[in-house]
Amino acid sequence: MFGCNTPDNNVKSSILGTSPLMSQNIEKKVDSLLSLMTLEEKVGQMNQYNGFWDLTGPTPKDGAAAKKYEHLRKGWVGSMLNVRGVKNVRAVQKIAVEESRLGIPLIIGFDVIHGYKTMSPIPLAESASWDMEAIQKSSEIAALEASAAGINWTFAPMIDISRDARWGRVMEGAGEDPFLGAKIAEARVKGFQGEDLSASHTIAACAKHFAGYGFSEAGKDYNTVDIGTSTLNNIVFPPFRAATKSGVRTFMNSFNELNGIPATGNKMLQRDILKGDWQFNGFIVSDWGSIKEMINHGYTKDGSSAAETAVNAGSDMDMESYLYIKNLSSLVKEGKVEEQVIDDAVRRILRVKYELGLFDDPYKYCNYDREKEVIGSKANHEAVLDMAKKSIVLLKNNRKLLPLKKEGQKIALIGALANDKNSPLGSWRIAADDNTAVSVFEAMQQYDKNSLVYAKGADVSLGETGFVTETKINTTDKSEFKEAIDVAKSSDVVVMVLGEIGFQSGEARSRTELGLPGVQQELLEEVYKVNQNIVLVLNNGRPLTITWADKHIPAIVEAWHLGSQSGHAIAQVLYGDYNPSGKLPMSFPRNVGQIPIYYNYKNTGRPVEPNPDIVFWSHYSDQKNTPLYAFGHGLSYTSFTYENVIVNKVNSSSYSPEIKVSVEITNSGDVAGKEVVQLYIRDLFASVTRPVKELKGFEIISLKPGETKTVNFELNSETLGFYDNNGEWLIESGEFEVFVGGSSDNTIKSNFDLE
Ligand code: BGC
């Protein structure tokens, strides 16, 4: 009855662009270098420090900086993070290469999450494009700029699946779906690492956070994670497997504990699965201080046992816990850690350094001319603008309020975010210059045949906000409401830009309420009283609960935090110079009580209302079960009709299934447009219950008005199976449904059987 196949067997860590001969050479070089190293020098390679002082200034004499400097000279530092810019990177590299005994170059890490200085949209926004070519290109641009600034390793892609919009880090990921998440992981790894890791414009990628971080209880950052093997294998792992298959060179573990064991000290995750089953031969870096945090978790009692546990579990590099450098040498001498464990970790780290070409030229990323030429170039800005337009999702457009007319209109532009040049840069933009994004106000002024009047209405936050400071939201000051209401009264159309400021999502930015922050909801309702022709443009890093707006506001545009070119992208969409085609990568809940809410849920024993008067079925008594906007939802200025789903069973055996599905899509509106055609399946009866829908294919097509295209999909042994509770990959015979459409909640269907 079962066809069995394990896609994991096919997962093999490969080095892009590295031939077997090159790999053999690298292995030889690694071994010979390793044989020259003292135990302390080996441990040094496993030690990563944060950037520490004005690197080009005088040598520090005492304190933590002096110690780090001394360690660099002794060859006790393998990597640094947050050192950036050619001048600074050169300075640290010079100490490592020219002053330490063996001169081993540093690998320089940085959080290049959505661009380096020229910011592209936050990753959740880019995911809404469903456009793998564009996402790959965006990572290429990020690598191009970062590598020109001396960086050769990014702590990205972040590929944690999450079903919880309360968790601020959903802005960094690809949303809720493992299939889409896996494709995006692959595109990003390819984008950062390119075809040739040793080229000076490519950098090593890092798949993070391994694993389960997106399932932090109650959406509270760093919180406990307790999930079963089915969720782990079928939902959490797919993007990580895909990253490994694509040759990602590093992994980062996560802050959370998983089923009672902190990920950093989790042998099953790191040694058995990643380095064992998946044959990953790059290295694993801890998250910031996560080795030490195992003491707080109540898992290890002191620094020495934390280091012992982490290294034995497979964490190769210590980011800022200082525990490897303090303890590993003595742990080896005491026999608590075998030297071959250290050797394995060091081999992995050196391997990646060789692959990057750092031993051939440690300063290869340190070219002043290239730095000047590449960072912030016109071409990079054009690329991020293109990505920003592709990331926008049209959530609602009643009465065809959008696109706006280009002439003779009086337009009121309201909202602090409409005139904000900082927020669109989003969270994780350490190298970007503050206030450098194009605002909506600036961009809309270019459509100068309309009259445009701006009124702030209200501040979103009070005072300065930043990466490490808590954001203080304005919940009281409504003194500027009146001006906005007056402007709205005398306008044809009101564009309101509302939502979250850039630092309201991201790490440690969990929220328990997901409405428009502060007084913005009230502002929206007050303006609505005087003018109902409102276009609501959302700026945000996560799904928001905008149930009132959905009920009353005719047009809603999801514009996330779109990066440096944000304003231009939004203006072009509002005026119809770009027809939006983005689709949500994450469900929008109606209220926080619905969370976790996701399209690929299980059916339960009581899924549907048997009779309006009967209470005993799986539901809420005060809210619908459905989300406000479903996964995959997104409108266009044209419309598409789906017809004729045809299933062709080329091979219906569950041992080697091959099912072809075709569907016809017609542009039934009057402008050209792009559509993301989505294919879902349901395995109706299985030995472990399956979700009501699972995404298994998608394709972007462009259609002129009246044009019809046929899209073909194929389902096979990679897409028709699932992992059971023992981690076995199964493809079971029986009945399947197949759904095709422009959203997970708007599909037409057919079915087939596997024998
Ligand atoms: C984050 C990581 C990040 C690291 C280095 C941590 O707090 O969880 O995602 O890469 O810091 O900045």
Residues whose N, C-alpha, C, O or C-beta is under 5 A from the ligand:
A	BS01	BGC	D111 F155 D287 W288
